[in-house]
Amino acid sequence: MQTSKIIKTAFLKSALTEENPHISTSAVIDWLKERNNAIKVHVNKIRFDQMKHWAFDQNRGLLGHSSGKFFTIEGMNVKTNWGKVPEWEQPIINQPEVGYLGIITKEFNGILYFLLQAKIEPGNVNNVQLSPTLQATRSNYTQVHKGKKPMYLEYFQNASKDQVVLDQLQSEQGARFLRKRNRNIIIKIEEDIEVHEDFIWLSLGQIKKLIRHDNLVNMDTRTVISGISYENKNLSIQLNDFLTDVLINNTFETGMILSALNNSYSMHSFDQILNWITALKCSFDLEISSKSIYEIKDWYVEDKEIRHAKNKYFKVIATEVEIENREVTSWTQPLVEPLQEGLIAFIVKKINGVYHFLVQAKLECGNFDIIEMAPTVQCLTDSYSESVFLPFLSDVLNPKPGSVRFDSLQSEEGGRFYREQNRNIIIEADDEFPIEVPPNYIWVTLNQLNAFLKFNNYLNIQSRSLISAISFL
Amino acid sequence: MQTSKIIKTAFLKSALTEENPHISTSAVIDWLKERNNAIKVHVNKIRFDQMKHWAFDQNRGLLGHSSGKFFTIEGMNVKTNWGKVPEWEQPIINQPEVGYLGIITKEFNGILYFLLQAKIEPGNVNNVQLSPTLQATRSNYTQVHKGKKPMYLEYFQNASKDQVVLDQLQSEQGARFLRKRNRNIIIKIEEDIEVHEDFIWLSLGQIKKLIRHDNLVNMDTRTVISGISYENKNLSIQLNDFLTDVLINNTFETGMILSALNNSYSMHSFDQILNWITALKCSFDLEISSKSIYEIKDWYVEDKEIRHAKNKYFKVIATEVEIENREVTSWTQPLVEPLQEGLIAFIVKKINGVYHFLVQAKLECGNFDIIEMAPTVQCLTDSYSESVFLPFLSDVLNPKPGSVRFDSLQSEEGGRFYREQNRNIIIEADDEFPIEVPPNYIWVTLNQLNAFLKFNNYLNIQSRSLISAISFL
């Protein structure tokens, strides 16, 4: 118990800190720009039959790697009583291995810093983004690709029970991945550690500041830090001093601290929210079955891409990746290329004096457990050009003056997605905004969201991306 | 929040109450005996081809109902790096529908009573057991069998948010069912309600007393009441009076109340337990694929049964069921017949003055999420006749004098299993019993177990059966 309290205090202090003896926030931005200019990444679209080690398996009806590892692109049939489309078919990424997304943390002068890496991913919009200390699939770290052992892997493999301060199995995009989960893990070390090239120490406050900029912090870093919980009923005296200074101003950020720490004054009890999601899981079915990629309805496997008949949603492409750095590295791999930009947004509102997030229950075909909690709005830009009615979309697209609290473009995982980015928005609703919402929406405090995040498969990756952006500074 | 506190207090008071203005505990036992004598249930084993509406589908390789509803018996291939058997095949029950296991509760003279039904199930060892108010698959309540609408269904379908005081998706036997879950739900009503024949009001204390007897309380009732949480930091004054009387004696039962209410003095923090199970889920794989029932290795589909080559584990049989009551009712259905009796046991021990349960992480092939928390010992009796070493089995089979706190036979669900019962044991370990345990075991308080029970798929049905037996009286 004691350990839990200490680490929650340490996380909160780090989130409230932007000072850094190692590197300032603006220096990080400059350094990333410089790295981006220095490194050239060429992603050439090629034919599927030009890929090395990757090929279609005609019998099993899928696209896979010759080792049988990494991931496959498969066909899937989906049946559900959720939404307006009772049945459809689509390609999906099947990657049953649980990968590590791990961050090493260490205290310097009483403040916790996070070891992040400037990492190149082929699909990134810009080349280099800040990634966790360790980002490795099991194929990576069991060295199927015969490459080097990932750096810092041994710290995670040998971590003692007390060093592990966060350990969560979290989902990826349910519309693209079949029940994919990653192990989000944070460890805290005491000993000195070698900081390799391209790695830097950042406070949590700095990371959250950097997320305000487009495409600097990658999805993997965002999902790991989204899982951090700050709740602490017995704040240490030291932290109380900290908070008194901060809370003196009645800003959006201080309101967010209260929403994160406060476990009273919530509109619904935690059990009521659990009951709400249980009832939805019992009412809606999700039946999926695998199918040959050649036989899925409305999709075509062509020489260079797997695409939808209407050229909508996304396509699967074959790529040759070349990274020009000190040495040239190249490989081929499939990537998923989106055909529309996405929009994810939370509407937040003060209820009983505490900020509540308007959460949507959402069924996606690759979900591990039918329904996950999603942002208020989660859609492809196409959805709104088609004049389909989406609840709360107009509130997000036509925000009242001064109500936008966060607005930036954030990338999806560059190892699987080709230049995919979503607009991330947080809007503060005013008193006029109704408290009554449709049955698959519910108001939840940040403290309650943090509590759900400890458990597998309650919050989807889009909601976690937005939560990672909540800054207390 | 307020509602949560009130209901937790009400649950605790009911658990501490054996008085009942409606019916005494001994009268319930007599009444059940009488019902059991009055009702004759004949279960005749027949050939599969003698069943009505049930038949093998040669193409799909399964045994199913002509409506496509209810459940199917399918073949399954299992691969895992857990345990000593890396691959096997077996039949499994596939019942994707989520069913209702629901109990109506109501206060009389300030005490909460539970509406239970004396219900006949074909597979029951004795015929009649106490089941929840409502026990219905979706096929039941959408009336696929063209029968009557289940009694009291409308109370659950129309329950308001405030009436629902427990709502959990809980797993069934992972070795027999493919990812099966039921909706465990308790509602609390204020209005008068008609009590139909065969239904009675019982306090939670009475139900737990009845579980001390063999095969009186069915599995469905046990799983629903196991989910009840009592934690309450701000006990009402009224309840404090209650507790002062009770806690004056330092008994096993009062120790259990403390273990349920206390959320300090636990050996591991809740987060540490979460980290422990996350790490295990990341280390162990469970890969299942469906296969024709005719092609699974070591299993034979014969005229009257599907059996293992060594006649071990279980067999699937075809039955004709006849219930002789006021009117004769009969139908045919498959049932699963165990070939060995099972044993499930928790070892509990006072650590830091609070009772802790020795929990085992267990992978079973039909688990929804790879690993669930299981009792200290969970095995078929055969496993120990074969002199396979099972941790803690000898502690349970050769208990120290005076250390057995609970020992009775409990049935599995009689709608699917033919006369299957498990011996349920709780042993109190003394000071000599080691605190250090193997890596897939962990000490957990009752309060912590209750907290995990709120979430899907953390505690398996065997551990829940034992938790339901924990009496505070």
Interface residues (C-beta under 8 A of the other chain):
Chain A: M1 T3 S4 P96 V98 K161 V164 L166 D167 Q168 L169 R183 S264 S266 S269 F270 D271 Q272 L274 N275 W276 T278 A279 K281 C282 D285 E287 F368 D369 K454 F455 N456
Chain B: M1 T3 S4 P96 V98 K161 V164 L166 D167 Q168 L169 R183 S264 S266 S269 F270 D271 Q272 L274 N275 W276 T278 A279 K281 C282 D285 E287 F368 D369 K454 F455 N456
